[in-house]
Amino acid sequence: MNKILCATRGGEASRRTQEAVIEMARQEGATIVFLYVVDVEFLRLTARGVRPDVVSTEMEHMGEFLLAIAVERAQKGGVAAEAVVRHGPLIEALESAALEQGADAIAFGRPAGVESSFSLSDLEAMAARITEDTGIETFIV
Amino acid sequence: MIRKRLLRHRWLLLVLAVALAITLGATGRESLSRAQEPGLETTEGPSVSGHVLDPLGEPVHDAEIVALAGGGQETVAETASQGDGSYLLDLPQGHYEALTIEISRPHFESHEIELEPAAMSRLNAGQPVRVEDVTLERRITAGFWVATLSFVLVLLLIALERLHKTTAALLGVALVLGTSFVGGALSPDLFIFDFERALSYVDFDVIFLVLGMMIVIAVIEETGIFQWMAYQAYRLSGGRIWLLVTILIAITAVASALLDNVTTMLLMAPITIQIALTLGLNPLTLLIPEVLASNVGGISTLIGTPTNILIGSYAGLGFNDFLLKLTPGVVAALVVLVLYVVLRYRRSFAAAGGELSDAMRQRLKESGRITQPAKLRKAGTIFGFMLLLFVVGDTIHLVPAVTAIMGAVAMLLWVSPDIEEMLHVVDWTTLMFFIALFITVGALQEVGLISIIATGIGDLVGDNLTAAILVLVWSAALLSGVIDNIPFAATMLPVVAYLTRTVPGAESGVLWFGLSVGAAMGGNSTLIGASPNLVTAGISERAGFRITYLDFLKVGLPATIVTVIVGTLWLFIRF
């Protein structure tokens, strides 16, 4: 395993996932690509005039900030890491980033109660679909 | 070539646009005044005139008025009541033994007036007769239930997020108009209103104000001003969290009052999360106070919340009315809010500890810079003029919608001349939501549900203004937490108009401001209570910090109670 793609955010659950992936990368001698996917689908919740392009740019800056924290964390753990931001639906963004970056594996964090947007079964189904689509190994840490 | 010339002469175009808008504003006001004048004058010869009113004392238009002679067998004249409820029946010259005036309209009980002998003598002498004003009693029809159930369905679909707000409101329009046209042909009781009447309920002042402000805000929001302000709050606070949260609350409240609370939160939330992480804080401890402040702050101006825009247009309240009469109360509520959040989050604030590197702090600084300073200077100048026009608009009869359109045109001509791009950023879906909502609520007025609600509340509060304020503010606050406050406020407008006319002391307009305070502050009680809550939760979740319904309720409900108490006290003090 040379390169692990890790889709991440910034909460406590993401921190645990990042630490687990950093430890795994260190043991395997792999590098990490932290991925943040910008998704402004929540804007449909408001019936008010908003600019998705401006919101999307701000979300991108926030994503870069969250990824920079993750990269610093990896570097402190002795693992080389880089950050990638993508826009659009999660699965498509994950697949394209993994293929583009030449990742050998994709890591997901185990859902942690109410903090998580996914249930474990949803996450397993998504991981299976990505493996089927790309041939890249996926695992939940 | 044409584009270059346009750009070269943009100042001239700007001046022309301003002049045109002022002219339109003044003309519109004059037209409105003329339209509100009683529409009928008496004519020569025998005639019968009068007024038709509903149980709330509002004029009833389009009532069918028929003069019957010969024991009710012979129609001698017919007409329809005008917008102000007046009618005039021109009778043919002749001798009448007796005359009955029959007044009928869908959703009302028919009413008959037998003319007295004295009136008959005047008519037979070829003179006009003025009969007493008639109050028609409401009648519950099948159309009443269709309109009511359609509205309830719209509210439920929005609350349960089963349909987009606009789709839900359009479904309501389709149901009431479809029933009127298709069902009305089968049974007159299913008729609610015709298309022309439905469109008359659309308040185009609101539509144009929202449209203009959308363009203005769209230009301002891409300059980076919100992010810069948030970063300055971080810088000025010097690591003191209580000071940071105080400044963030103040900034969010002011920005929400002057621009829009959803936009404010959409642009403040991402950098607030970065600031919180830099300080080693849970971002929710800054985001939730900000969103609470955005809902409270918007109350202090006409353009701060959609509910204020609705109230201002319906009640004829200007920018200064909200600014002068509500701002002190809003400031007091914000002070209480600061104390509450500092107390509520004291442990989290005390435990905060920065752990990020200098590189990350530098990155935060980058996120908080003004990205387009030249554009900000121009947009800020125009917005400053707009605020001036909003303030002086009351004096020169310039309606806020015209100021907003003038500002939008100025932005297009001077700052962001790409009309295609600007029209693309206008949220037509939102404008359609307002139009559909006006029609759906109009159907409720047409069938008499609003009348029932108004008289019900009127009976409950009687002549007691204190009771009226308490009932209105607290019911608005309570309901705004569970249903969308825009449809709620739109429904309550005629109710408040009735109470303002009938409750002694309410002519000061206090109940309009009570609706504003209750509807906006009530949105803080639950996650679904207001749009800023939902979009902030959306951003926060995408940063990995989920705001659950319960998380929000635990903080938002007590905040709502304390701020509504302050708001209510202010209304009692000010009015």
Interface residues (C-beta under 8 A of the other chain):
Chain A: T8 R9 G10 G11 E12 A13 S14 V38 D39 F42 L43 R44 L45 T46 A47 R48 G49 V50 R51 V54 V55 E58 M59 H61 M62 E64 F65 L66 A68 I69 E72 V114 E115 S116 S117
Chain B: E161 H164 K165 T166 V210 M213 M214 I217 A218 E221 E222 Q227 D260 V262 T263 L266 L267 P270 I271 I273 Q274 L277 P306 L356 S357 A359 M360 R363 L364 S367 V425 V426 D427 T429 T430 F433 I486 S531 L534 V535 A537 G538 I539 E541 R542 A543 G544 F545 R546 T548
